[in-house]
Amino acid sequence: MELRSHDAVDGAGPEAGQKLNADAPWDSFDPDAYIDHNYRHLRSDDEEILHIVRDHFSDHFRGRSANSGSPVRGIDVGAGANLYPALAMLPWCDEITLLERSAANVRYLHGQRPSFDRNWNEFWNVLSKENAYCELPEDPRARFSRIVAIEEGNLFDLDHRPGRWSMGTMFFVAESMSTSYQEFETGVERFLRALAPGAPFAAAFMEGSLGYKVGGQEFPACSVGKDEVRAALAPLSDGPVEITPIGMPQGPLRPGYEGMIVACGRRGSE
């Protein structure tokens, strides 16, 4: 979850009638309430996302030996209280940065680093159906503790660190931090520009989101669909971006959205 707005960073005036990222009470975000509602147990929609992301990363790195090439640096942008994007990068990364603005979520992440909670086992079990995960030479908790670094920071400040990371994830962030479409586009751009050319990425979005509550606290969202997601990702991607809509076979997670979208691709060169 992020705090500062694109307008505040770039000095532009605020968009009339919008609730910008800078306006949202991110430090009041309740990670325990969020996990209880979203991740205490694995839902079928998250399981489908895990399958897609797992296979995308596995295909990219297939045949790469453990000690070949440069160190792989991963980043999960707006990690929040969701560990499964970082777990999806675990087999290949020498280090993973969990970038998070909310002080409450940063505290949660620090608490998870020594040994993540048992609810994440269900998510890891889905990933472990692919060899790269099940053949990990060390316990996933030990590896997570060893390679993860938690950074309290701002998505919009990633423009100062272009090409820093060699793979990346951003789940339910760019569309879930502001009502502003401009901020959505800027968030996606900053994420992609932080990745090196050729870096594999996976990003997930709430489709048609009208905003959401966590522990009774309201947070803004920007309503986007497949076309908006593709338009934001394609200019900085190498080749086609695979866009997959995720349905709601168990029913909606909450009111005010139409489904989920997962997008997988590779960072282009400019």
N, C-alpha and C positions, 0 to 999 in steps of 0.2 A: 504494500500500500504506500502511496506517495503523498507528498504534502504540497510542495510548491507548484505553482502553475506555470505553463508556458508563457503566459502574459507577463508574469512577474519576472521570469528569467530574461525574456527578450525585450522587456520594456514596452510592450504594446498595451493598449487599453483593454480593459476587460470586456468580454462579450456580454451585451445587454441581456439581462434575464437569465443568465447561466449561473449554475453553482459550480465554481471552479475548484480545482484540486486544493488550492490554498485555503478554501473556505471549509473544508471537511475536517471533522474532529478526529484525525487519525490516531492521535495519542490516546484517545478513549476507546479505541477498537478493543473488543473483548475476545482474545484468542480462544479462551475456554468455551465460550458460548458458540463461537464460530466452528470449532472442531466438533462440539456436541451435535450441531445441526448438520454439518457437512461431511465430516471425516471420522466420526467415531466408529462407523462401519462402512465398508466399501459398497458403494452404489454401482449399479450396472452402467450408468453413463461414465463414471470415472474409470471403471474397468475397461470400457471400450477405448477411452482416451489413452489409458496405459498401454493397451495393445498397439495402438497406432504409433505412439511415440517410441515405445520400446523397439518396434520393428524398424522405424525410420533411423534411429541411432545405430542399431545393430547392423543394418545394411550399409550405413556410411562407413563404419569402422571395421567391417568384416575383413579378415586377413591381415589386419594391423597387429604386429607383435607388441608385447607389453613395453618393450624398450626402444621401439623404432620412432624416429622423428623427434620433433620438439615436444616439450611438455604440453599437455593438454590442459588448458585453463577453462573451466566452465563458470557460467554465471546464471543464477536464477534471479530475475529482476522482479522486485515486489514479492518476495518469497512469502510474506505474511505468516500464517499458521498452517501452511501447506508444504509438507516435506516431499511429496511424491515427484515433483519435477526434479529436485536434486537427486533423489534416489534413481531416477531414470538416467542420469548422467554418471552415476557412481562408477561403473566398470572402467571407464575410459579416462577419467580426469585425474590429474596429479594434484589439482586443487579446485575447489568450487567456492565461489563467492556467493553468499546469500545477501543480496542487497535489499534492505527494508527500511522504510521511513518511520513507521509507527514504533514509538518507544515500547509500547506494550508487546507488540509482536517481536521486537528485538529481544526482549526479556524471555519470551517463550522460546525463541530459537536458541538462545544461550542455554536454556534449561534442557533442550533436546540434544545438544551437541554431545555430551558425554555418553548418552545411551538413549536413543529415541524410544518413545512410548510404544507399547505393544499394539496399539491400534494400527500402526503403520506396517505391521507384519502382513496383513491382508494385501496391501498394495505391493509390497516387496514380492510376495508369492506370485502375483500376476507377472511381474517383471521376470521372475526366475524361471519362467517357462522358456526363456531364450538362454542359450548356452553362456553368453557373456556374463549374465547375472548369476546363474546357478554355479558357474565354475569360477566365481570370484575367489582369489587365493586367500582372502581373509574374511572374517565375519563382517557383514555389512555395517553393523554398529561400530565396530572398531575402525573400519575404513572411513565411515562418515565422520567420526570424531577426529580422525587424523587429518583429513584433507579439507574439511569445511572451515571456511572463515566467514564470520558474520560481520556485515558492515552496515552501520546505520547511515543511510544516505538517500539521495534523491535521484529518481529516474531522469529528471530533466538535466541533471548535471553530468550525465554520461557523455555529453558532447565534448567534454574535456578529455575523454579517454578513448579515442577512436581506435578500433581494431585491436583492443586489448585482449579479448577472450576468443577462444577457439571452438567453443560450442555454447549454446545458450537456450534458456527457456524463459517464458513470460506467461504466466497462467492467471487469467481473470484479473488483469491489472489495467491495461490501457483503456478499456471500455468501462471500468468499474471504479474510476477515481474522479470523475467529473461529468457534468452534462454536456460539455463542450466537445464537438466533433473535432475542432482544431487541436485540442489537447489530446484527444485520442490519436489523431494522425501523428502528432509530435512525439507522443509516447512510443508508438511503434517505430518511428524513425530513429529515435535515440537508442532504443534497444538494438536495432539492426546495425547502426553505425558503430556500436561498441564491439561488434563481432569482426573477426578477421575475414578476409575474402575466403570463400569456400567453407566457412564454418557451418555445420548443421545447426538448425534451430527448430524448436517447436513452440508454438504459442497457442493458447486457448482463450476463448472469448465466450461470454454470455450473450446469446443472440436476443435482440429486441429487449434488452433490459431497461426497466424504467426506474431503477434504484432498488435499494435493499436495506434491510435492518439487521444489525448484529447486536444481540443483547438489549434490544429496545432502542438503540441508537441508529438514526437514519444516515445512509451514505448515498452519494450521487452515482449515476451511471449515464452512459451515452448509448443510445439504441443503435446498434449496428447489425448488419447481416453479412452474408457471404460476399456480396459485391463490395461492401466497404472494407471488409477484411482483406480481400484480394487487392483492392486498389491501394491500400496502405502498405502492404508487404511487397508487392510485385516490383516496384521501381528499384529496390535495393537487393533483390534476390537474383540468384543465378539459376536460370531455367524456371520451369513451372513450379508454382507453390501448390502443394496438394491440400485442398480445402475439403474437410469432411464434416458434414452436419451430424450432430449427436442428438438423437431423440430422447424421449422421456418415458421409457417403458415402465418405470416404477411410479410415474406421475411426476409433477413438477416438484422441484426441491423447495421452492418458495413461490409466492405470487410474483407476477410482474416480469416474466421473461418467456421466451418462445423455444428455448433449447440451448444447446451449446455448439460451438464450432472449434475444431482443432485444425491448425495449419502447420504444415511441415515443409521445410525447404532448406536452401543453402544460401548463405550470404554471397552476394555478387561482388564483383570488383568494379571500381569506378575509374 
